[in-house]
Amino acid sequence: MNEVTLNGSCLCGAVRYEVTGDPQRFYHCHCARCRKSSGTGHATNLMLTDARLVFSSGEALLKRYKLPEAERFARQFCSECGSAVARVVPELGAVVVPAGSLDCPAPIQPQARIFWDSRAEWSCDDRPLPRYAEYPPA
């Protein structure tokens, strides 16, 4: 087991968590559910097994939405700012961490893009795009 401890928080900083476990999977998911829940072309999630999740602040602000028809798709977020935060997924015996909520470096690199065939046409193809350190010039 490669146990690590990670810290994260929501955008407004009210919800803070610590998760300890074994990082197993790190995916960019392009499925429609992840696109809808993130508002972007994909969601990037880190999954830890044999994990413990503790909220050091803001636990009372947490809201959870479980898609009724989905076997295991759920979302946990801060009710103040709407940011997704780590959540326990009992069906997998794991904790799923939205990578963007981490306040520390991820312990592993993304391993795959999943549900690639259902990605949005405009999202993450092989076309090169310009890169800017900040906003592009006007």
N, C-alpha and C positions, 0 to 999 in steps of 0.2 A: 504494500500500500504506500502511496506517495501522498501522505496527508499534508495539506496546506491550510492556512488560515487567511481568509480574504475579508476585507472591509468594504462596505459600500454605503451609499446614501441616495436619497432622492434629490431632485433639483433644488428644492427650497431648504434642504438640510434638516427638516424636521424628523424624518425617518432615517435611522441609522441601524445598520445590521453588521453582524459578523457571522461568517459561515466557515466551518472547519470540516474538511472531508477530502476525498480522493477525486481530483479532476479527471473525468473520463472522456467527455465529449465537448467539443467546442465547434458549433455550426452556425453558418449563416443560413437561415431558413427563409425560403421565398414563397411559402404557401400563402394562400389568400388570407387565412386567419392571422398569420404573423404580420402580413402587410397591413391589414385593417387595424390590428391592435397597436402596431408601432407607428402607423402613419407614414411609413417609408417603404422602400423597395424590398426590405427584408428585416428580420429580427436576428440579432446575434446573441446567442445564449450559450452559457457555460453550464454543464451539468456535473455535479459532484455526487458521488455515491458514498455510502456510510457517513453521511453528513449530518452536522448539527447546525441549526440556524437559530440565532439569538438576536433579538432586536434590542439595542441598547437605548433607543429613544424612538418615540413616535408610534409605538405599536397600536395605540388607540386610534391613530389616523389611517390605519390600513383598511383598504377595501379590497375585496376579492370578487372577481367575476369568473364564473365557470360556465362555459358555453354548454347549454343543456344537452345538445345532441353529440357533443364531442366526448370521446372516451377519457381523454386526459388533458385537453386544452383548457387552461385557466390563465388568469392574469391577476397579479396582485400589485397594488399601486397606492401611492400616497393620495389621500383625499383632498389635500391642500393644493398640490401642484400637478397631480396626475402622473408623475413619473413611475414607471414600472420598477419594482424592487424584487429581491429574491423571494422565492416561494418554495414550499415543500410540495412535492408531487408524490403522494402516497402510492399511486399506481406503479411508479417506477422505483420507489424506495430511494428517492434522490431529492436534491435541492437544485432548482434551476435558477441561475443568476443571469439577469439581463446584463450583458457585458458592459454596456454604457453606464450602468449604475455603480461600477467598481470605483473605489477611491485609491486603488493600488494596481500595479501591473497584473495582467492575467498570467497565470502560471504556465499556460500552454498557448500555442498559436492555433487559430482556427484550422480545422481539419477538413472541412468540406462545405460545399454549397448544396443544401438539400432542397427538394421540391423544385429543382431548377426548371423543369418543363412547365411549371405553373407560374413562373415569375412574370412580373409586369414587363411588357415589351420594351419599355424605356429603361429598365433596371439592370445594371451590372452585366452588360454584354462585353464583347471584346474590343469595342471601339475605343481608341485612345481619346482622352479628354484632357484639356489643359489643366494644370495644377497651380494653385496659388497658396501662398503661406497664410494669406488673410482674404479679404474681399478682393474680387477681380477689379481691374481698373475700369473706370466708368466708360 
